[in-house]
């Protein structure tokens, strides 16, 4: 969607925040609902925070305020601090990035708009449909963040 992050850029310019998260629309093949591991993707459902301008915490994320990688606008200095995708993860790279943002105390807010800025198309060749890979890379991801989560839960 053209110019989808214009308002986010203004928010980043005018406020001391690190990222703005928007909502997306789910689109599934043949308009069927898809279940994968512990996720259910419902065709035409909106995904993301339902409260405008909410400061999001790691606990919001864990409870299900999902952030899609195609819906987040991150300040350049923040992304340079936390790093890019983990090149060894072929799945869950976005979730790993979000946990690193929270671990580094990034201030992430939800968009003031509840309208979606992107569409997440789930098709036959989506990597999430390969259950063996999904399980392997999710386990790898959780191994990566285990000690980070211990620190957050123990001291925050």
URSULNOR-V35034 format. One record per residue. N is the residue number from 0. RES is the residue in three letters. PSI is psi as a letter, one per 30 degrees, with the letter a starting at -180 (none if undefined). Layout:
# URSULNOR-V35034
N,RES,PSI / N,RES,PSI
This chain:
# URSULNOR-V35034
0,UNK,k / 1,UNK,k / 2,UNK,g / 3,UNK,f / 4,UNK,g / 5,UNK,e / 6,UNK,e / 7,UNK,e / 8,UNK,e / 9,UNK,e / 10,UNK,e / 11,UNK,e / 12,UNK,e / 13,UNK,f / 14,UNK,l / 15,UNK,i / 16,UNK,l / 17,UNK,f / 18,UNK,l / 19,UNK,k / 20,UNK,k / 21,UNK,l / 22,UNK,l / 23,UNK,l / 24,UNK,k / 25,UNK,k / 26,UNK,j / 27,UNK,l / 28,UNK,k / 29,UNK,g / 30,UNK,h / 31,UNK,l / 32,UNK,k / 33,UNK,k / 34,UNK,k / 35,UNK,k / 36,UNK,c / 37,UNK,g / 38,UNK,k / 39,UNK,k / 40,UNK,j / 41,UNK,k / 42,UNK,k / 43,UNK,g / 44,UNK,k / 45,UNK,k / 46,UNK,k / 47,UNK,l / 48,UNK,k / 49,UNK,g / 50,UNK,j / 51,UNK,k / 52,UNK,h / 53,UNK,k / 54,UNK,k / 55,UNK,k / 56,UNK,l / 57,UNK,f / 58,UNK,e / 59,UNK,e / 60,UNK,e / 61,UNK,e / 62,UNK,f / 63,UNK,g / 64,UNK,i / 65,UNK,k / 66,UNK,k / 67,UNK,k / 68,UNK,f / 69,UNK,g / 70,UNK,g / 71,UNK,k / 72,UNK,j / 73,UNK,k / 74,UNK,k / 75,UNK,e / 76,UNK,e / 77,UNK,e / 78,UNK,e / 79,UNK,e / 80,UNK,e / 81,UNK,f / 82,UNK,l / 83,UNK,a / 84,UNK,k / 85,UNK,j / 86,UNK,f / 87,UNK,f / 88,UNK,k / 89,UNK,f / 90,UNK,l / 91,UNK,g / 92,UNK,e / 93,UNK,e / 94,UNK,e / 95,UNK,e / 96,UNK,e / 97,UNK,e / 98,UNK,e / 99,UNK,e / 100,UNK,e / 101,UNK,e / 102,UNK,e / 103,UNK,g / 104,UNK,h / 105,UNK,k / 106,UNK,j / 107,UNK,k / 108,UNK,l / 109,UNK,l / 110,UNK,k / 111,UNK,f / 112,UNK,k / 113,UNK,g / 114,UNK,k / 115,UNK,k / 116,UNK,f / 117,UNK,l / 118,UNK,k / 119,UNK,j / 120,UNK,j / 121,UNK,j / 122,UNK,a / 123,UNK,e / 124,UNK,g / 125,UNK,k / 126,UNK,f / 127,UNK,f / 128,UNK,f / 129,UNK,j / 130,UNK,e / 131,UNK,e / 132,UNK,e / 133,UNK,e / 134,UNK,e / 135,UNK,e / 136,UNK,f / 137,UNK,e / 138,UNK,e / 139,UNK,e / 140,UNK,e / 141,UNK,e / 142,UNK,e / 143,UNK,e / 144,UNK,f / 145,UNK,e / 146,UNK,e / 147,UNK,e / 148,UNK,e / 149,UNK,e / 150,UNK,e / 151,UNK,e / 152,UNK,e / 153,UNK,e / 154,UNK,f / 155,UNK,none
